[in-house]
Amino acid sequence: MIIPVTGVPHNVVSRVTGTADEIHWTFTGLNSVSVDWRGTATEVHDGISSAYGTVAIAQPPSPIPFSSSGPFWEAQLTGLQPKVVYHYSIGSAPDKTFRTPPQSGTTGFTVDAEGDIGGSNSLVSVPVVQHLIADDLPAFVLILGDLTYGNQTGQSSVDQHFNDVMVWSQNMAYMPAWGNHEWDVPAKDDLRNYKGRFELPNQQMSTSAPSQGCCGKDWYWWSDYRAMHFGILKLHFTRSEIRGEFACGPAGGGKNDAQCTFGSVVDRFTLPARRENHRRRTLHSRLFDRQIEGLDIGLSSDEESA
């Protein structure tokens, strides 16, 4: 449960100290965002200036991540105005800003996308890419799956990843999708580490989702960046393959929205397992490009099966 407390002057609010790292936030609607972090801080102060004026009391997320002892926290900031820069601070962390989505039909913003990321404790290229994203100043970042590679390099990579992205994730929205590396080796990592770090807009449940971290936050749709039309990617997991469907998302209000019926399936794909050798089976890296009535969608994957 999230408990927002509004209208409290910053200079009279208690518990304004505390540590916070792994800070990131997501859009949950046109007028709301969700903030997640790890540390002893339990409040988010926010407002249209660094004087703040509003405080949101955090609660433990559900499910609880297990990459470290935490503690992990989540707070929902609601009642925001569209296309406004807000200041916020978590505990004793320095002042940061975020911008809410614009009104319908707005253009002139940048979106970055990355996938197959990992943590800098095992992949030296990770900080370079994150700084490139930060320098690009996108409105938000789409994370296309395989966030941390914790299933291969250990739980320390999970925590390291969420610290590596802080060069941009404190100011730009982190909008994730789950890849196979988040769930396919449950003895080493599973979706609790990821579902427990995000609240998502219009989040939905998949009956074929892995049992660890089940059920909910399996997929979501979102169209509040109003000159864009976001499709729905629905994934069905088995031990031998991943089946996917691209469905039409809700209209974003832009002039170039794809013309399709909300919820209708416009394309399907299957990623079959292929045996590389007797010790390991892997799904080769593949790039799927789909065009849905003028809307280009790219999906990159580097999949493994047991």
RAVENRA-V386331 format. One record per residue. N is the residue number from 1. OMEGA is omega as a letter, one per 30 degrees, with the letter a starting at -180 (none if undefined). BURIAL is I if it has 9 or more other ideal C-beta (glycine too) atoms within 8 Angstrom, else O. D_FIRST is the distance of its C-alpha to the first C-alpha in Angstrom with 2 decimals. Layout:
N|OMEGA|BURIAL|D_FIRST ; N|OMEGA|BURIAL|D_FIRST
This chain:
1|l|O|0.00 ; 2|a|I|3.82 ; 3|l|O|6.54 ; 4|l|I|9.86 ; 5|a|I|12.96 ; 6|l|O|16.13 ; 7|a|O|19.80 ; 8|l|I|20.05 ; 9|a|O|23.28 ; 10|a|I|23.02 ; 11|l|O|25.85 ; 12|a|O|24.34 ; 13|l|I|20.87 ; 14|l|O|20.72 ; 15|a|O|19.54 ; 16|l|I|20.83 ; 17|l|O|22.16 ; 18|a|I|21.02 ; 19|l|I|21.71 ; 20|l|I|20.14 ; 21|a|I|21.58 ; 22|a|I|20.78 ; 23|l|I|19.36 ; 24|a|I|18.82 ; 25|l|I|17.05 ; 26|l|I|17.02 ; 27|l|I|17.60 ; 28|l|I|15.04 ; 29|l|O|17.41 ; 30|a|O|20.38 ; 31|a|I|18.50 ; 32|l|I|15.38 ; 33|l|I|14.85 ; 34|a|I|12.37 ; 35|l|I|13.64 ; 36|l|I|13.70 ; 37|l|I|15.97 ; 38|l|I|17.35 ; 39|a|I|18.58 ; 40|l|O|18.33 ; 41|a|I|17.10 ; 42|a|I|13.65 ; 43|l|I|14.10 ; 44|l|I|15.25 ; 45|a|I|18.08 ; 46|l|I|19.25 ; 47|a|I|21.98 ; 48|l|O|25.17 ; 49|l|O|27.05 ; 50|l|O|26.74 ; 51|l|O|26.64 ; 52|a|I|22.98 ; 53|l|O|22.07 ; 54|l|I|18.31 ; 55|l|I|15.60 ; 56|l|I|11.94 ; 57|a|I|10.18 ; 58|l|I|8.76 ; 59|l|I|6.55 ; 60|a|O|8.34 ; 61|l|I|8.36 ; 62|f|O|9.18 ; 63|l|O|12.08 ; 64|l|I|13.25 ; 65|a|I|16.38 ; 66|a|O|19.53 ; 67|l|I|22.04 ; 68|a|O|22.13 ; 69|l|O|20.71 ; 70|f|O|18.36 ; 71|a|O|16.15 ; 72|a|I|13.91 ; 73|l|I|11.24 ; 74|l|I|9.43 ; 75|l|I|9.16 ; 76|l|I|9.56 ; 77|a|I|12.84 ; 78|l|O|13.71 ; 79|a|O|16.92 ; 80|l|I|19.16 ; 81|a|O|22.76 ; 82|l|I|24.35 ; 83|l|I|26.78 ; 84|l|I|26.02 ; 85|l|O|25.97 ; 86|l|I|23.19 ; 87|l|I|23.46 ; 88|l|I|20.67 ; 89|l|I|20.70 ; 90|a|I|18.48 ; 91|l|I|19.79 ; 92|l|O|23.54 ; 93|a|I|23.60 ; 94|l|O|26.05 ; 95|l|O|25.42 ; 96|a|I|24.60 ; 97|l|I|24.45 ; 98|l|I|23.02 ; 99|l|O|24.35 ; 100|a|I|22.55 ; 101|l|I|24.25 ; 102|l|I|27.48 ; 103|a|O|28.56 ; 104|l|O|30.16 ; 105|a|I|33.37 ; 106|l|I|33.00 ; 107|l|O|34.87 ; 108|l|O|35.97 ; 109|a|I|33.10 ; 110|l|O|33.00 ; 111|l|I|30.77 ; 112|l|I|31.22 ; 113|l|O|30.57 ; 114|l|I|30.94 ; 115|a|I|30.50 ; 116|a|I|31.73 ; 117|a|I|30.71 ; 118|l|I|30.26 ; 119|a|I|30.28 ; 120|l|I|33.12 ; 121|l|O|33.72 ; 122|a|I|35.33 ; 123|a|I|36.12 ; 124|a|O|37.97 ; 125|a|O|37.62 ; 126|a|I|33.86 ; 127|a|I|34.03 ; 128|a|O|36.84 ; 129|a|I|34.93 ; 130|l|I|31.80 ; 131|l|I|34.09 ; 132|l|O|35.79 ; 133|l|I|32.54 ; 134|a|I|31.74 ; 135|a|O|35.29 ; 136|l|O|34.98 ; 137|l|O|32.25 ; 138|l|I|30.52 ; 139|l|I|27.98 ; 140|a|I|25.76 ; 141|l|I|26.42 ; 142|l|I|26.22 ; 143|a|I|25.96 ; 144|l|I|27.96 ; 145|a|I|26.97 ; 146|a|I|28.16 ; 147|a|I|26.07 ; 148|a|I|27.06 ; 149|l|I|29.64 ; 150|l|I|27.98 ; 151|l|I|29.53 ; 152|a|O|32.93 ; 153|l|I|32.75 ; 154|a|O|30.16 ; 155|l|I|26.71 ; 156|l|I|28.01 ; 157|l|I|28.40 ; 158|l|I|24.70 ; 159|a|I|23.89 ; 160|l|I|27.09 ; 161|a|I|26.29 ; 162|l|I|23.12 ; 163|l|I|25.26 ; 164|a|I|28.18 ; 165|a|I|26.42 ; 166|l|I|25.28 ; 167|l|I|28.64 ; 168|a|I|27.19 ; 169|l|I|23.43 ; 170|a|O|22.68 ; 171|a|O|24.49 ; 172|a|I|24.39 ; 173|l|I|21.65 ; 174|a|I|21.41 ; 175|a|I|21.27 ; 176|l|I|21.70 ; 177|a|I|23.24 ; 178|l|I|23.65 ; 179|a|I|27.18 ; 180|a|I|28.88 ; 181|l|I|28.74 ; 182|a|I|24.99 ; 183|a|I|25.61 ; 184|l|I|29.33 ; 185|a|I|30.02 ; 186|l|I|27.24 ; 187|a|O|29.15 ; 188|a|O|28.63 ; 189|l|I|25.44 ; 190|a|I|22.91 ; 191|l|I|20.05 ; 192|a|I|17.33 ; 193|a|I|18.60 ; 194|l|I|17.98 ; 195|l|I|15.14 ; 196|l|I|13.09 ; 197|a|I|14.37 ; 198|l|I|13.69 ; 199|a|I|11.72 ; 200|l|I|14.65 ; 201|l|I|16.01 ; 202|a|O|16.75 ; 203|a|I|15.86 ; 204|a|I|17.87 ; 205|l|O|18.83 ; 206|a|I|22.30 ; 207|l|O|23.87 ; 208|a|O|26.08 ; 209|l|I|23.47 ; 210|a|I|24.05 ; 211|l|O|22.58 ; 212|a|I|21.09 ; 213|a|I|17.61 ; 214|g|O|18.08 ; 215|a|O|16.92 ; 216|a|O|15.46 ; 217|a|I|15.65 ; 218|l|I|19.36 ; 219|a|I|20.59 ; 220|l|I|19.81 ; 221|a|I|21.93 ; 222|a|I|22.03 ; 223|a|I|24.80 ; 224|l|I|23.72 ; 225|a|I|26.41 ; 226|l|I|28.87 ; 227|a|I|32.20 ; 228|l|I|30.98 ; 229|a|I|30.49 ; 230|l|I|28.16 ; 231|l|I|29.05 ; 232|l|I|26.89 ; 233|a|I|27.67 ; 234|a|I|26.92 ; 235|l|I|27.78 ; 236|a|I|28.97 ; 237|l|I|29.41 ; 238|l|O|32.29 ; 239|a|O|34.10 ; 240|a|O|37.01 ; 241|l|I|35.67 ; 242|l|I|32.92 ; 243|a|I|33.39 ; 244|l|I|31.96 ; 245|l|I|32.02 ; 246|l|I|31.89 ; 247|a|I|30.75 ; 248|l|I|31.09 ; 249|l|I|28.03 ; 250|a|O|27.57 ; 251|a|O|30.09 ; 252|l|I|29.28 ; 253|a|I|31.79 ; 254|a|I|34.28 ; 255|a|O|37.99 ; 256|l|O|38.05 ; 257|l|I|35.34 ; 258|a|I|36.42 ; 259|l|O|37.73 ; 260|a|I|36.03 ; 261|a|O|34.12 ; 262|l|O|30.34 ; 263|a|O|29.38 ; 264|l|O|33.01 ; 265|a|O|33.89 ; 266|l|I|36.28 ; 267|l|O|36.90 ; 268|l|O|36.37 ; 269|l|I|37.05 ; 270|l|O|37.27 ; 271|a|I|37.28 ; 272|l|O|39.59 ; 273|l|I|40.01 ; 274|a|O|43.31 ; 275|l|O|44.95 ; 276|l|O|45.99 ; 277|a|O|47.73 ; 278|a|O|47.72 ; 279|a|O|45.07 ; 280|l|O|42.47 ; 281|a|I|41.36 ; 282|l|I|39.82 ; 283|a|I|39.12 ; 284|l|O|41.05 ; 285|a|O|39.47 ; 286|l|O|39.78 ; 287|l|O|39.18 ; 288|l|I|38.56 ; 289|a|O|39.35 ; 290|l|I|38.59 ; 291|a|O|39.77 ; 292|l|I|38.21 ; 293|l|O|40.52 ; 294|a|O|40.84 ; 295|l|I|37.38 ; 296|l|O|37.73 ; 297|l|I|35.05 ; 298|l|O|35.55 ; 299|l|I|33.85 ; 300|a|I|34.89 ; 301|l|I|34.34 ; 302|a|I|35.57 ; 303|l|I|34.70 ; 304|l|I|35.45 ; 305|a|I|35.66 ; 306|none|O|36.18
